[in-house]
Amino acid sequence: MRLSGKKALVTGSSRGIGREIALRFAREGADVAVNYRGHAEEAEAVARAIEGVGRRAVILRADVSRTGDCERLVAEAWQALGSLDILVNNAGMEVQAPFEAVTEADFDRVIGTNLKGTFFVSQAVVRRWLKHERPGRIVNISSVHEELSFPGHAAYCAAKGGVRMLTRDLAVELGGRGIAVNAIAPGAIETDINRDVTADPKGRAQLLARIPLQRLGQPGDVAAIALFLASDEAAYVTGSTYFVDGGMTWFHQE
Ligand code: NAD
């Protein structure tokens, strides 16, 4: 039980990677605040599974691209669970469009969820940790696209590049006050976010050809590293991005 007695908030945890992290944390002894934006029934299923392993779950609706929602989400999670020890900024989305066709609304949605949400949910949690002089651990779910180009996804790359530097900057600014900040850069993980590519045999084959470990990732592959980074085992780790990508980032075709 590596998170025994801990309390965690995982944004966007009604499905995909966030869901798996929330369930993994609960199985390791944590109470979890499950955040969703649209589908209450998915969040309720996650909460039932958390309660099924004997932990507390609280379900909180919030759109992390709205700063007012970020503050309310953290206030409600803190109050319902009594405090927080761990924050996982997982909520994310992408919009595919050639650069010349990206609208301001799409830019705002992508930056708002992936970068601004990560910034202001973290700020709301960190303010409480500082006020109560508590240590804490933040895990940001970035992407290999904090490093790799992704034509047709300029705003997403800009957002995840921002998450990379936010992770490093907060690690340095907050390290002296007992707060560790790390990130995970997943590669191709099978979830709804990339279903259009992974469900298409040609798209899937093209993806696999660039993955040295020769399989797509699963949400559990990311949850395993999130668990490590959230736990005391990572006590001396801050400011790092862990790539969970089957070797994809360093694959180079001659
Ligand atoms: P997903 O679409 O299955 O899940 C995304 C979650 O974020 C959903 O629960 C969704 O409701 C939530 N969300 C989206 N916008 C939100 C908002 N404004 N407010 C609150 N919640 C919001 O996708 P996933 O693959 O599980 O993605 C999780 C994270 O992993 C994202 O940050 C994504 O960028 C990152 N990621 C995924 C992959 C991959 O291959 N699946 C690769 C790299 C990075």
Boltz pocket constraint, residues with backbone or C-beta under 6 A from the ligand:
constraints:
  - pocket:
      binder: B
      contacts: [[A, 11], [A, 12], [A, 13], [A, 14], [A, 15], [A, 16], [A, 17], [A, 18], [A, 35], [A, 36], [A, 37], [A, 38], [A, 62], [A, 63], [A, 64], [A, 65], [A, 89], [A, 90], [A, 91], [A, 92], [A, 93], [A, 113], [A, 141], [A, 142], [A, 143], [A, 144], [A, 185], [A, 186], [A, 187], [A, 188], [A, 189], [A, 190], [A, 191], [A, 192], [A, 193], [A, 194]]
      max_distance: 6.0
